[in-house]
């Protein structure tokens, strides 16, 4: 008899995947604006400060993708343990990536 | 005694950041032995973590945008320029990761953790990541503050 693996709730799974993507997006945007002054200036011009634009962009990615994944049930197709690993590794890679970037460049 | 609004904002920022970390730790401990009767406590603690993180984020952001430039100039002239170049630059972006996780936590605890091992492991992982990144951000804040002090002591 095969035991069924319990699934995460629809919202929980969707926003877990969205959080993983948003964390990686956050670090990628930090790299990009640090390397490209025009992007930094553009972000500053949008809200008055690049940091505010960065935070808003992260929130939009997290909430927007979370709602999309919830509607499409895309995240629910992924094994819950795999989804958890994706989130953990996304956070670890994004965090260490920030430290490495500002240490080395 | 002369405490300016600038000081109050900075201290409140650190206090709300610490509160968010403590609330996440509370969720972690509750989730270790999740029971139906602990569900509402856990949901409240997760909400406290998210709201405190939003407050820390807003206050810290206001302080960073309006007041940090003078501290930055002091740090960069002192013997600890890495307090800005490494610690502040990393902190100002790492805090977004802690924030995203804190905003996710109240969603994750809506599942029935006592009956769903996968949901319980997810909450344990997210709460622990919040605690670890929150402590890192708090520590970076201490290094930045020390960077200003060391620069001023150096003259």
Interface residues (C-beta under 8 A of the other chain):
Chain A: X5 X6 X7 X8 X9 X11 X12 X15 X16 X18 X19 X22 X23 X26 X27 X30 X34 X48 X49 X51 X52 X54 X55 X58 X59 X62 X66 X80 X81 X83 X84 X87 X88 X91 X94 X95 X98 X99 X102 X103
Chain B: X57 X61 X64 X65 X85 X86 X89 X90 X92 X93 X94 X96 X97 X99 X100 X101 X103 X104 X107 X108 X110 X111 X115 X116 X117 X118 X119 X121 X122 X125 X126 X129 X133 X136
